[in-house]
Amino acid sequence: MRVSWKSWLLLLLFHICNAQDDGETPITLPKEVDACNGIFLQYNFDSRQKEYPRLKNATAQPWAFKSQLTVVNTGATELKTWQAFIGFQHDEILVSVDGATILNGDSFPMKVGKNGTHLTGYPQADLRTAIDTAGDLTQMAAKVKIKGTMFGVKLGGNVMPSNIKLENEGFKCPKATTKGRQSMHVCCTKDPKFKPKKKLLKFFPRRKADLSFTYDIIQSFKGNYIAQVTIDNHHPLGRLDHWNLTFEWMRNEFIYDMRGAFTRKKDPSECLYSAAGGYYQDMDFSKVMNCQKKPIISDLPSTMKDDDHVGKLPFCCRDGQILSKIMNATKAKSVFQMNVFKLPPDLNRTAINPPQNWNIKGVVNPHYKCSQPIRVDPTETPDPSGVEATISAIASYQVTCNITKPKPKMAKCCVSFSAYYADSVVPCNTCACGCEDEDTRKCDKDARALPLPAEALLVPFANRTIKAKAWAKIKHIDLPKKLPCPDNCPMSVNWHLDSDYKTGWSARITMFNWQRRPFEDWFLAVQLKKAFVGYENVYSFNGTKLGKVDRMIFMKGFPGLNYLIGLTNGSKPGEPPVPGKQQSVISFLKKNTPGIRVAGGDGFPTKVIFNGEECALPRRLPRRSVGSRQSPVGLLPAVIIVFSTFILINFFLPSMAPFL
């Protein structure tokens, strides 16, 4: 594509101005580096300034700070993919890091706390030796600029981290030496006792995680490249439905075209008025997919899997559904491709900078926390022609994501408890799935949810108020002036303890779908720590024990019954909408669980997972009602004894009288 000389001139002036504004200074080394034969690390605290709000409590006062980490290879061998640790200890919040990537970090601003942080080089990951570069510090050393906020350090106090060290295998580091109040350094040398693995990797080894992204460069040109993104689900209880993926371009890249996925927004004007529009003046941006710094990417529907332009890619176009391998191994992966265009100064085929700050979300699915991308050995795939050969990617990067427990009031599903011995149902917690849209002047977001009659579970929360008030009057329950807010969950599960007898017990599970969108290929997993070994059967679902996964009982629908319909309108005008629901009885034996207290808590799950999302559990168990009935099955032995006694007295004993 032809670029005018005016564009080159403007671009040159732009970079000159940026360089002047940044005040980029060459790396200067202290005299201590001369005594280091290995990897030298230095941390300098540059400055800090009191931030707003200005507080009297010195331990809570925020301070903006700037610091630098310098890593220099002073040894005789090249250091591949350097990693370093900074022991931040003042509840630091990192705002930006230039020259490195935070390992297992979140997007900025990033809370570090008091456990420190781990860095890896980006974009300069490898540090060459002075021997190979004739002492060129730009290739031997990396400088990392850090900006952030710290708390609770008075003027004159210790602002330094607790320690700094190199984290690459095969090196050992002594405790860092502090020089003055604003500098520390350490020299890490090779460990003579370290035995490298037989297979030496050029880059990072691939890491295990619940979910992983592989960013493979399969074609590279001067001004653009084609990347293939593979999403792999490794967790047996992990899952995504209608996933939305976001990441952040760091070097003004933009997506020209895609196959197997699409961006949620396509606005040519964003491209025209961006840096891309200033450089690619002859490009028709009406054909460009997306120029956003943080695009939102979604999977294509299955109807487009055979489309010549955007489909015909293995593992693509499944409407955003990624199942676990125990459900369907062929659906545990999703793939799409992007044609990514670059801007100066990255106009060469080897200048590849993967996007940062990856995040993926589903509808009612796990909460994933993702790391930053790291360089790994190139992905190898079989030759599609069928010959016995493998094809390697030009470069490969890996992003790892792990499932995190939802924060309080941030779940996407909830659980209610009920039992044969209790008249009232313990409903889902107040605001179990958030109360952002609730008017807290009308409801209390912190109040305990009101006990309900069993039939109230069948209607939406908006229609439960009358039932809850009537039930409170019958049961003589004092109502607060401001009633509790709803749970606001699109999905709920009721666990009803149905029976408890001498040799076993049973429960009834009911799932309610409170949203219009149905759940296809759903699964439910429950954890009963003490009752797990006594699991006998689940009758309307397909159930199995997962002993290696937190002792979970895994359930899914039988073929043809794996579809949980959405919320539908009532059968008559004015009637409340009806949730989609499925139900089954689950039974347990007591033979292998002596001493189990079913009604005392052992008969209720300690964890419930629906489609990978951990549901919010009630904070209390059902209470035995006054004059409550016994378990219907528990009465059976007594009935048999009474009946046998009656037969014995009235029929058997009179006939034996002549012999007595």
Residue pairs with C-beta under 8 A, 6 or more apart in sequence:
1 223
1 280
1 282
1 283
2 282
3 279
3 280
3 281
3 282
4 281
7 278
7 279
7 281
10 278
11 278
11 279
11 344
15 344
15 345
26 137
27 70
27 72
27 137
27 138
27 141
27 143
29 40
29 42
29 70
29 72
29 137
29 141
30 42
30 179
30 183
30 185
32 40
32 177
32 179
32 185
32 187
33 40
33 42
33 72
33 74
35 187
36 72
36 74
36 187
36 189
37 74
37 75
37 76
37 187
37 189
38 74
38 75
38 171
38 187
38 188
38 189
38 190
39 71
39 72
39 73
39 74
39 75
39 79
39 82
39 127
39 166
39 168
39 171
39 187
39 188
39 189
40 70
40 71
40 72
40 74
40 185
40 186
40 187
40 188
41 69
41 70
41 71
41 72
41 84
41 164
41 165
41 166
41 173
41 176
41 185
41 186
41 187
41 188
42 69
42 70
42 72
42 183
42 184
42 185
43 67
43 68
43 69
43 70
43 86
43 160
43 161
43 164
43 176
43 183
43 184
43 185
44 67
44 68
44 70
44 182
44 183
45 65
45 67
45 159
45 160
45 181
45 182
45 183
46 65
46 66
46 67
46 68
46 182
47 65
47 66
48 63
48 64
48 65
48 66
48 150
48 159
49 63
49 64
49 65
50 61
50 62
50 63
50 64
51 61
51 62
51 63
51 64
51 149
52 62
53 62
54 61
55 61
58 152
58 154
59 151
59 152
60 151
60 152
61 151
61 152
62 149
62 150
62 151
63 149
63 150
63 151
63 153
64 147
64 148
64 149
65 92
65 147
65 148
65 149
65 150
65 159
66 145
66 146
66 147
67 146
68 143
68 144
68 145
68 146
69 84
69 86
69 100
69 119
69 143
69 144
69 146
69 164
70 141
70 142
70 143
70 144
71 82
71 84
71 121
71 127
71 141
71 142
71 144
71 166
72 127
72 137
72 140
72 141
73 79
73 127
73 128
73 129
73 130
73 140
73 141
74 130
74 140
74 187
75 129
75 189
75 190
76 129
76 131
77 129
78 126
78 127
78 128
78 129
78 132
79 126
79 127
79 168
80 125
80 126
80 168
80 202
80 203
81 120
81 121
81 125
81 126
81 168
81 203
81 204
81 374
81 375
82 120
82 121
82 125
82 126
82 127
82 142
82 166
82 168
83 103
83 118
83 119
83 120
83 121
83 166
83 167
83 168
84 100
84 118
84 119
84 120
84 164
84 165
84 166
84 167
85 116
85 117
85 118
85 119
85 163
85 164
85 165
85 166
85 167
86 116
86 117
86 119
86 161
86 164
87 116
87 161
87 162
87 163
87 164
88 112
88 113
88 114
88 116
88 117
88 150
88 161
88 162
89 114
89 116
89 161
89 162
90 114
90 150
90 151
90 152
90 153
90 159
91 111
91 112
91 113
91 114
91 150
91 151
91 152
92 112
92 113
92 148
92 149
92 150
92 151
93 109
93 110
93 111
93 112
93 148
93 149
93 150
94 102
94 108
94 109
94 110
94 112
94 117
94 146
94 147
94 148
95 108
95 109
95 147
95 148
95 149
96 108
96 145
96 146
96 147
96 148
97 108
97 119
97 144
97 145
97 146
97 147
98 144
98 145
98 146
99 121
99 122
99 124
99 142
99 143
99 144
99 145
100 119
100 120
100 121
100 122
100 142
100 144
101 119
101 120
101 121
101 122
101 356
101 372
101 373
101 374
102 110
102 117
102 118
102 119
102 372
103 118
103 119
103 120
103 371
103 372
103 374
104 118
104 371
104 372
104 400
105 117
105 371
105 372
106 357
106 369
106 370
107 248
107 356
107 357
107 359
108 357
109 148
109 149
110 117
112 148
116 161
116 162
116 163
118 167
119 144
120 372
120 374
121 127
121 142
122 372
123 353
124 142
125 375
127 139
127 140
127 141
127 142
128 136
128 139
128 140
129 140
130 136
130 140
133 139
133 140
150 159
153 159
158 181
159 181
159 182
160 178
160 181
160 182
160 184
161 184
163 175
163 176
163 186
164 176
164 184
164 185
164 186
165 173
165 176
165 186
165 188
166 173
166 186
166 188
169 194
169 196
170 190
170 191
170 194
170 196
171 188
171 189
171 190
171 191
171 194
172 188
172 189
172 190
172 191
173 186
173 187
173 188
174 186
174 187
175 186
176 184
176 185
176 186
177 184
177 185
177 186
178 184
179 185
201 376
201 377
202 377
203 374
203 375
203 376
203 377
204 374
204 375
204 376
204 398
205 376
206 212
206 376
206 377
206 398
207 398
207 400
208 234
208 400
209 234
209 400
209 401
209 402
210 233
210 234
210 235
210 238
210 366
210 368
210 401
210 402
210 403
211 231
211 232
211 233
211 234
211 235
211 238
211 240
211 360
211 368
211 370
211 400
211 401
211 402
211 403
212 231
212 232
212 234
212 398
212 399
212 400
212 401
213 229
213 230
213 231
213 232
213 358
213 370
213 373
213 398
213 399
213 401
214 228
214 229
214 230
214 232
214 379
214 396
214 397
214 398
215 227
215 228
215 229
215 354
215 373
215 396
215 397
215 398
215 399
216 227
216 228
216 229
216 230
216 378
216 379
216 393
216 395
216 396
217 225
217 226
217 227
217 352
217 393
217 394
217 395
217 396
218 226
218 227
218 228
218 337
218 393
218 394
219 225
219 226
219 394
220 226
220 349
220 350
220 352
220 394
221 349
222 347
222 348
222 349
223 341
223 342
223 347
224 256
224 339
224 340
224 341
224 342
225 339
225 340
225 342
225 349
225 352
225 394
226 337
226 338
226 339
226 340
227 337
227 338
227 340
227 354
228 335
228 336
228 337
228 393
229 335
229 336
229 337
229 338
230 315
230 333
230 334
230 335
231 240
231 243
231 245
231 322
231 333
231 334
231 335
231 360
232 332
232 333
233 239
233 240
233 322
233 323
233 324
233 325
233 332
233 333
234 325
235 324
235 366
235 403
235 612
236 324
236 325
236 326
236 546
236 549
236 554
237 324
237 523
237 525
237 546
237 549
237 552
237 554
237 609
237 612
238 324
238 366
238 403
238 612
239 322
239 323
239 324
239 327
239 362
239 365
239 366
239 523
239 611
239 612
240 320
240 321
240 322
240 360
240 362
240 365
240 612
241 320
241 321
241 362
241 363
241 364
241 365
241 519
241 611
242 298
242 299
242 319
242 320
242 321
242 362
242 363
243 298
243 299
243 320
243 322
243 334
243 360
243 361
243 362
243 365
244 264
244 296
244 297
244 298
244 320
244 360
244 361
244 362
245 296
245 297
245 298
245 358
245 359
245 360
246 294
246 295
246 296
246 297
246 357
246 358
246 359
246 360
247 294
247 295
247 355
247 356
247 357
247 358
247 359
248 293
248 294
248 355
248 356
248 357
249 293
249 294
249 355
250 353
250 355
250 356
251 342
251 343
251 346
251 353
252 274
252 275
252 276
252 342
252 343
253 340
253 341
253 342
253 343
253 353
253 355
254 271
254 274
254 276
254 288
254 290
254 291
254 340
254 341
255 263
255 288
255 289
255 290
255 291
255 295
255 338
255 339
255 340
255 341
256 287
256 288
256 289
256 339
256 340
256 341
257 287
257 288
257 289
257 338
257 339
258 289
258 297
258 310
258 336
258 337
258 338
258 339
259 309
259 310
259 311
259 312
259 313
259 316
259 336
259 337
260 299
260 300
260 310
260 311
260 313
260 316
260 317
260 335
260 336
260 337
261 297
261 298
261 299
261 300
261 316
261 336
262 289
262 297
262 298
262 300
262 310
263 289
263 290
263 292
263 295
263 296
263 297
263 298
264 295
264 296
264 297
264 298
265 290
265 292
265 295
265 296
266 288
266 289
266 290
267 290
267 291
268 285
268 286
268 288
270 291
270 292
271 277
271 285
271 288
271 291
272 285
274 291
275 343
276 283
276 285
276 291
276 341
276 343
277 285
277 291
279 343
279 344
280 341
285 291
294 357
297 336
298 320
299 316
299 317
299 318
299 319
299 320
299 321
299 334
299 336
300 310
300 311
300 316
300 317
300 319
301 317
301 319
302 317
302 318
302 319
303 317
304 310
304 311
304 317
305 311
305 312
305 316
305 317
305 318
306 312
311 317
313 335
313 336
313 337
314 335
315 333
315 334
315 335
316 334
316 335
316 336
318 331
318 334
320 334
320 362
321 331
321 520
321 521
322 331
322 332
322 333
322 334
323 331
323 332
323 521
324 332
324 523
324 612
325 332
326 546
326 554
327 521
327 523
327 556
328 521
342 351
345 351
346 353
352 394
352 395
354 373
354 397
355 373
356 372
356 373
357 372
358 370
358 372
358 373
358 399
358 401
359 368
359 370
360 368
360 370
360 401
361 368
362 611
362 612
363 412
363 490
363 517
364 412
364 413
364 490
364 491
364 519
364 610
364 611
364 613
365 412
365 611
365 612
365 613
366 403
366 404
366 612
366 613
366 614
367 403
367 404
367 405
367 406
367 410
367 613
368 401
368 402
368 403
368 404
369 401
369 402
369 404
370 399
370 400
370 401
371 399
371 400
371 401
372 399
373 397
373 398
373 399
374 397
374 398
375 395
375 396
375 397
376 396
376 397
376 398
377 396
378 392
378 393
378 394
378 395
378 396
379 392
379 393
379 396
380 390
380 391
380 392
380 393
381 390
381 391
381 393
382 389
382 390
382 391
383 389
383 390
383 391
384 391
403 612
405 614
406 412
406 613
406 614
406 616
409 431
409 432
409 433
409 434
409 435
409 445
410 433
410 434
411 432
411 433
411 489
411 613
411 614
411 615
411 616
412 433
412 489
412 490
412 491
412 613
413 433
413 489
413 490
413 491
413 492
413 493
413 608
413 610
413 613
413 615
413 616
414 428
414 429
414 432
414 433
414 487
414 489
414 491
414 492
414 493
414 615
414 616
414 617
415 428
415 492
415 493
415 494
415 495
415 605
415 608
415 615
415 616
415 617
415 618
416 425
416 426
416 427
416 428
416 457
416 492
416 493
416 494
416 495
416 618
417 425
417 426
417 494
417 495
417 496
417 497
417 604
417 618
417 621
417 622
418 424
418 425
418 426
418 454
418 494
418 495
418 496
418 497
418 622
419 496
419 497
419 599
419 621
419 622
420 496
420 497
420 498
420 499
420 500
420 629
420 631
420 632
421 497
421 599
421 622
421 624
421 625
421 628
421 629
421 630
421 631
422 622
422 623
422 624
422 625
422 628
423 453
423 475
423 625
423 628
424 451
424 452
424 453
424 471
424 475
424 622
424 623
424 625
425 451
425 452
425 453
425 454
425 456
425 457
425 494
425 622
426 449
426 451
426 618
426 620
426 621
426 622
427 449
427 450
427 451
427 452
427 456
427 457
427 487
427 618
428 449
428 487
428 489
428 492
428 616
428 618
429 449
429 487
429 616
429 618
429 619
430 444
430 445
430 446
430 447
430 448
430 449
430 484
430 485
430 486
430 487
431 438
431 445
431 485
431 486
431 487
431 488
432 487
432 488
432 489
432 616
433 487
433 488
433 489
433 490
433 616
434 488
435 445
435 485
435 486
435 488
437 488
438 445
438 485
438 486
438 488
440 485
442 482
443 482
443 483
443 484
443 485
443 486
444 480
444 482
444 483
444 484
444 485
445 484
445 485
447 480
447 482
447 483
447 484
447 485
448 484
448 619
449 484
449 487
449 618
450 468
450 471
450 472
450 477
450 479
450 483
450 484
451 471
451 472
451 475
451 477
452 464
452 467
452 468
452 471
453 467
453 471
455 467
456 464
456 467
456 468
456 471
457 494
457 510
457 512
458 578
458 579
459 467
459 576
460 514
460 576
460 577
460 579
461 486
461 487
461 488
462 486
462 576
463 576
465 483
468 483
469 479
471 477
472 478
472 479
487 616
489 514
489 616
490 513
490 514
490 515
491 511
491 512
491 513
491 514
491 515
491 519
491 610
491 613
491 615
492 511
492 512
492 514
492 615
493 509
493 510
493 511
493 512
493 524
493 608
493 610
493 615
494 508
494 509
494 510
494 512
495 507
495 508
495 509
495 526
495 604
495 605
495 608
496 507
496 508
496 509
496 510
497 505
497 507
497 598
497 599
497 603
497 604
497 622
498 505
498 506
498 507
498 508
498 585
499 505
499 506
499 631
499 632
499 633
499 634
500 598
500 599
500 603
500 631
500 633
500 634
501 631
501 633
501 634
501 636
501 637
502 590
502 634
502 637
503 589
503 590
503 591
504 534
504 536
504 587
504 588
504 589
504 590
505 587
505 588
505 590
505 598
505 603
505 631
506 585
506 586
506 587
506 588
506 633
507 585
507 586
507 603
508 583
508 584
508 585
508 586
509 524
509 526
509 538
509 541
509 555
509 583
509 584
509 585
509 586
510 581
510 582
510 583
511 522
511 524
511 564
511 581
511 582
511 583
511 610
512 579
512 580
512 581
513 519
513 564
513 565
513 566
513 567
513 579
513 580
513 581
514 567
514 579
515 566
515 567
516 566
516 567
517 566
518 563
518 564
518 565
518 566
518 580
519 563
519 564
519 580
519 611
520 562
520 563
520 564
521 556
521 557
521 562
522 556
522 557
522 562
522 563
522 564
522 610
522 611
523 554
523 555
523 556
523 610
523 611
524 541
524 554
524 555
524 556
524 608
524 609
524 610
525 546
525 549
525 552
525 553
525 554
525 555
525 608
525 609
525 610
526 552
526 553
526 555
526 605
526 607
526 608
526 609
527 550
527 551
527 552
527 553
527 605
527 606
527 607
527 608
528 535
528 551
528 553
528 588
528 602
528 603
528 604
528 605
528 606
529 551
529 602
529 606
530 593
530 596
530 602
531 588
531 593
531 596
531 598
531 602
531 603
532 545
532 547
532 551
532 553
533 592
533 593
534 588
534 589
534 590
534 591
534 592
534 593
534 596
535 543
535 545
535 553
535 586
535 588
536 587
536 588
536 589
537 543
537 586
537 587
538 553
538 555
538 584
538 585
538 586
538 587
539 584
539 585
539 586
539 587
540 558
540 561
540 582
540 583
540 584
540 585
541 555
541 556
541 557
541 558
541 582
541 584
542 555
542 556
542 557
542 558
543 553
543 554
543 555
543 586
544 553
544 554
545 551
545 552
545 553
545 554
546 552
546 553
546 554
550 607
552 607
552 609
553 586
555 584
556 562
557 563
557 564
557 582
561 582
564 580
564 581
564 582
565 580
566 580
567 577
567 578
567 579
567 580
568 577
568 578
568 580
569 575
569 577
569 578
570 576
570 577
570 578
571 578
590 596
593 602
596 602
596 603
597 603
599 624
601 621
604 621
605 617
606 617
607 614
607 617
608 614
608 615
608 617
609 615
